[in-house]
C-alpha cells in the first residue's frame, strides 16, 4: 500500500484528542483511516469511498492490519452517507486528491482508470461546497474537521466554511523546501470560534533529505528510519 506525503502529513498533524467516532471521507486505499486507528486506543472509524475498486483495496488493507475490528469501509458517496448516518462524529478527516487532468493517456484500460479517478477523486464529483456542507451535518458541535488542500484553495475554503457558520481554527502552510512557495494547507475547522493558529512547515531540508521537523513529526508512522 503506497502512502502519499499528503496523507502522512494530514494523519500526523491531526489531533485525535478524545475522539470516539471518526469519519474518513474518500478513504482511497484506507491509509488515513489506518493512521487514525493507530493514533487512538479505542476509536471506531468509518471510512467511506465511492470508488468500488479503491473500497475493495481499503477493505483488504484494513483486514490485514492490527485495527481491523475498529475500522469499517463503506462503499458509498458522501451525499448518500450524510442522508443516512445514524450518529455524528467527533473527528472528520479528508485528503481529497486534487489533480490536474492529463490528455496523454492511451488505451481502453488507461481510459477506464482515468474515468474511475474522475468519478471518485476529482472536484467534479464532490465540490468543496458540498464537502463542507456535509461535514456540518455530520460533525458534533464540539468536533473537528481536518483537511488537506492545495494552498490555492484556501480562500475558497474560507468562503464555504463561513457559509456553514463554522470557523477555521488552525492553518498549517506547507512547502517542499525552505525557499519554495507554499503548496499545501492543512486546516482544522469546527463550530467553536477559537483564535486562529497559523504555522509553517517544510518537508525537505535539501534534495532527497527530509527536514528534521518532518522526521520528528512522522517517524512513528514509518517502518524505517528517514535519517
ABEGO torsion letter per residue (X at the ends): XBBBAAAAAAAAABBAEABABBBBBGAEAGAAAAAAAAABAABBBBBBBABAAAAAAAAAAAAABAAAAABBBBBBBAAAAAAABABBBABBBBBBBBBBBBAABBEAAAAAAAAAAAAAABAAABBAAAAAAAAAAABBAABBBBBBBBAAAAAAAAAAAAAAGBBBABBBBBBABAABBBABBBBBBBABBBBBBBBBBBABABBGBBBAAAAAAAAAABABBAX
